[in-house]
Amino acid sequence: MLNLYLNKGKDESLRRFHPWVFSGAVNHIDGQPSEGDLVRVLTHQGEFVAVGHWQIGSIAVRVLSFENEPIDHKFWVNKLATAYDVRRTIGVAGTNENTTYRLVHGEGDNLPGLVIDMYGRTAVMQAHSVGMHVCRKDIAKALQEVLGDALENVYYKSETTLPFKADLHQENGFIVGNSLDDIAVENGLKFHIDWLKGQKTGFFVDQRDNRSLVEQYSKDRNVLNMFCYTGGFSVYAMRGGARLVHSVDSSQKAVDLVNQNIELNFPSDSRHKAFAEDAFKYLEQMTESYDLVILDPPAFAKHRDAVRHAIKGYTKLNARAMEKMPKGSILFTFSCSQAISKDQFRMAVFTAATLANRKVRILHQLHQPADHPINIYHPEGEYLKGLVLYIE
């Protein structure tokens, strides 16, 4: 393992347990590490600070440990066992009513660059750093030890998340097992999970608690689920007793999947219809009156350079929906853009209310669930923001 020396004073954030070393903090390295190699991070005087994965870019090291310990099988088992214990403590793991949850949430579980979602007996692993890619088989082996009989498959899905400059030519596929049983359970509801070709790991696990809240508000309402993807909000609204539920997504594949999930839980139920249509076009031309609307668009800002354009997008989207909603309606609106702050998102929504000439009240302020924990030393990990509004 090579030693990396920091510039003077650049160990301060690491002393506060922030898990990144930025390239500007690096003085020199004893040798030439390959991307993904382990390096030992030292002060300019040679005092140990941390150990982590070296990578090319503005983030030079993603810290795995602030202790001078080997990154071996025991390390991975301990980290995964701790993450699993957290999920059992909060009640999302180990129950028949819920077999869908996030087991590892990157920095939130002190494993920067790694995401693992559980769908029944299948773990879908996603690497966001070359270091985690290099360790994928070691992680899978440790995962088998921690989960035992509760794990049958480990599917590796990192084609679109690894740094493209690393030129790894990574292909998705099974590391362990090869089962195609794609049905998982969330709060007693069944969902087909498309981990082979779906977005992220195949399902938006981070909206579980917010879907339950939609269920509470859905009774006897006309529900519109925009950007529906696999239809999670739609299925919950159906169970909540909605009068009708319409799901809209620009992808025909997503529309087909939401129809499958509705049929899986509510066979031959005529209350639901799905449409493959652009969101803004649908809102502009819709004639149906909806008194519960869900706006959960993909990230409008992938990076800080896109923030200004994203805020305009959120404002336009929310204004368009508010203009069409009758008095007494409920609006669930979200941003999953990490680059957009809570204050920026709220201001965009309030600007939309002004443009639509509507009075609104905040009923709930929403965020990511407990299985997507935020490392207190890494506030950047708080990405999901949501508001539930009463439209007057």
N, C-alpha and C positions, 0 to 999 in steps of 0.2 A: 504494500500500500504506500503510495507516494504522499509526501508532506506538502501541504499548501500553506504558504505564509501570507498573512494579512498585512495590509498597510497599518501603520500606527493609528490606534484609536478606532479601527474598523471592526473590533470585536464587541463593541457595545451592544448592538442589536442582538448578537448571539448570546450575550450574557443575559439578555431578557428573553431568551429562548425563541426568538424569531427563527423560523426554519429555513431561511434562504441566505445564501451569500451572493451578493451581486458582484459582477465582474469588475467593477470599479474599486472594490475593496481588496482585490487580490494583488499582492506584491510580486510573488513569484512561486513557482512550483519546482520541487526537486525532481526533474524529469519531465517526460511528455506523456501525460495520461491520455488514454483513448476515451471518447465520450461514453459515459456509463460506468467508468471505473470508480472504485472506492478511493477516496482521498481523506487524509487526516488533516483537519483544519487547525492551524496553529497561529498564535499571535506573532507579531513581528519579532518578539523575543524568544519564540519557540515554545510557548506554553500551550498545552492542549486545550482546545475549545470544543471541537465537534468532529464527527465523522459523517460523510455523506457521499452522494453520487455526483461526480463531476459531469458537467454538460457545457455545451457551447451555446453562448447567447448571453443575454443580460443577467439571467440567473445562472451563476457559475457552479454553485453547489446547492443541492437539496439535502438538508440535514436529516439523517436517520437517527442519530443518537448524540446526546451531549455528554455521554460517558465514553471513556476509552475502552470500548468493548468490541469483540469480533462480530461481524455481521454474518452469522452462520445459521444453521438450522434452528438452533435454540433461540436465536434472536427472533426469527420469523414466527416461530411457534408462540413465543411470549407475546409478541405484538398482536397476532391474530386472536389469541385466546383472550386478551384484554378487550379487544374490539367486540368479540362475540359475547363476552360477559356484560358489556355495556348494553348490547341489544336485548339480552335476556332481562336485564334489570329494568329497562324501559318497556318491556312487554311486547316487543315486536318479533322476537325470535322464540322458537320452541313451542309454538301453538298451532293447532290445526286450522284455527280461524284466520291465521295470517302466516303465509309462507313466502311473502314478498317483502324484502327490506334491504337496505344498504348495510353491508357488513363492514366495509372499509371506505372511509371518506377522506382520502388524501391527508392533507395537513391536519384535519380535524381529528384524525386517529394517529397522528405522529408518523404517518407513512406518506410523505409528499410524493406525488406522481402516481399514486395507486388508487384505483376504485374497484371495489368488488360488490356486485349486487347479487342477492340470492333470489332465485325463482324456483320454489319447490326444492328439489334435490339437485338443482343446477346452479353453480356459481359462475357468473359472467365477470371475467376479469378484464380490466382496461388499464393500460399503461399510458401515462402522459409524459413520461421521461424515458430516455434510453436506459438509464440505470435500472428502472423497474422492468423494462423489457428484457434486459440481460438476466434478471433474477426470476423471471416468470415461472420457470419449472421448479425452482427452489420454493417459491411462494405456494405453488400448487401442491407440492409435497407436504408442506407445513399445514396447509388448509385441510388436507385429508386427515392429518393427525388430530387437528383441533375439532373438526366436525364429525369425524367417524362415519357411522352409518347414515347420518343425516345428509351426506354428500355422495352423489353418484357421478356427477359430471363437472368438469371445469372447462368452460368455453372461453377462449382468449379472443378478445375483440378490440384490436388496437390499430387497425389500418388507417383510420382517420384521425387518431389522437396523438400519434408519435410525431416528433419534429421531422418535417419533410426533408430538411437539409441533412439529416442523419443517413438518408439513403439506405434504409434497412430492408426495403422490399417485403415488409411484413404482410402476411396473409392471415386472415381470421381462421380459427379452427379449434377443435377440441384438443386440450392437453391431457385430460382425463375423461374416459367414457366417450359415448357418442349418441346418447339418447335424444330423440326428437320429440319427446313428450313436452309440449310447450305450454301447458296449462299450470298457472300458479293461482294462489288464493290471496286476496287482500280484504281483510275485514269481512270474511264470509262470502265475498263475491269472486267469481272466476274470470280469469283473463288469459287469452292467448298472448304469449310473449314472443315477439319476433326478434330474438337475439341474433339471428343469422344476418338479417339485412335491415333491421329497424334502427331508428335513431338512438343515440347514446347506447345503453346496454339493452335496449329493446322495450323499455317502459319508463315512464317518468315517476320513479319511486318517490321523489321529493314532494309530490302533491297529495300524498295519502291523507294527511290530517285535514287538508283543505277540501278534499273531495268529501270527507265525512261532514264537513260544515255545509257544503252545497246540499247534501242529502237532507239536512235539518231544515233548510229553507225551501225545499222543492215542492212540498205538498200543495196540490191544486194550482200549481203555476205552469205557465208556458215557458219552457227553458230553451235557451239558445246556447249551444256550446261551440264557440268559435275556436279554430285551430285545434280541432278535437283530437287529432292523432289517433290513438287506439281507443278513444272514447271513455276514458276513466270517469270523467265528470258526468258523462251521459248515463253511464250504468248506475252510478250512485243516485242521480236525480230520478231515474226510473224507480229505484227501490224506495226513494223518499216520497213517492206518490205524486209525481208530476202529472199534470193533465196531458201534456205532450212534451216531447224532447226532440229538438232538431240539432243535428251535428254537422258542422261544416269544416272542410279542410281542402286545401288546394290539391292534395294528393289523392288520386283515385285509390291507390293502394291503402292509404289510411282509412278512407271511407269503407272499403271492403272489410278491413280489420275491425272497425267499430261495429259494423253490422254483424260480424261473427261474434263479437263479445256481447252484444245485446241479445242475440239468439241463444248464446250459451247460458245466459242468466234469466232471460225473459222470452222464451220461445213463442213465436207467433204473436207477439204483442204489437198491436198496431199503433201504439202511442209514439213510436220512434221512426224518424226518417233521417237519412244522411244525404248530404249534397257535396259533390266535388266542385268547389267554386272558390275563387279568390275572395278573401275576407272583406276587403274594402268594397268590392263590387257587390257582394251579397248584402252588406249593410246598407249600401246605397239604394239597392233595388228591392229590398224585402218589403213585402206587404203584410206578412204575419205580425201580430202584436205579441212581443215577448216581455214578460215581467220578471224574468230572471235571466241575466246574460252573463256568460263567463268569457272573459278575454284572456287567453293564456298563450300569447304569441311566442315564437322562437326568439332568441336573443337578438334584439335590434342593434346592440353594440357589442361586438366581439373584442374591441380594444378601445382605449381612451380617445383615439383619434376620431372615432365614430360617434362619440357621445352626443354632440350637437344634433346630428342628423337623427339619432335614435330618439331623442327627446321630442323632436318634431313628429316622429312616427307614432310615439305613444299618445301625444296630444291629439293628433288627427284621428287615430283609431278610437280613442275613448269619446271624443266629441261626436263622432259619427254614430256611435252606439247610443249615447245619451239622448241625442236628438230624436231617436225613434222610440224610446222607452216610455211607457205610460206612467202617470203619477203613481207612486207607491211601489215602484219596481226596485229590485235588488241587483246591483252590479258587482260581480267578482272580477277584479282586474289585477293583472300580475306583470312583473318584469323579472326575467331570469338573467338579465345582463349584469355581470359582476361589476362592469365599469360604470353602471348607473347607481348612484347612491339612493338611499331611502328618501332623502329630502328632494333630490332631483326628480324622482319618480312621482312623489306626491305633488310637486309643483306642476308637473306635466298633466296630471289627472285634474288638478284644480283649475288649470288653464283651460282644459277641455270643458269642464263644467261651465266656466264663464262663456266660452265660445258657443256652447249649446244653450246658454241662458237657462240653466237648471240649478236649483238649490240641492245640495247634497249633504248628507251626514255620514260620518265615518262610524260604522258599526263594529268593524274588526280591523286590526292591522295584522297581516299574516306574514309568515316567514317559513323557512325550511324546517322540517321535522327533526326530532331528537336523534334519529339515526343518520342525520347529516350534521354532526356536531361541528361547532366552531371552536377552533383552538384559540384560547383567550389571548395568546401571544401572536396570533395571525388573523387579525380582523378582516383581512381580505377574503377570508373564507365565507363570509356572509354574503350570499349572492341573491337568494330568492326573496322578493318583496311583493306584498299583495295588500290590497284594500278591499273591504266589503263596504259598499256605499248604499245608502237608502236614497232613492231619487225622488225628489218632491216635484 
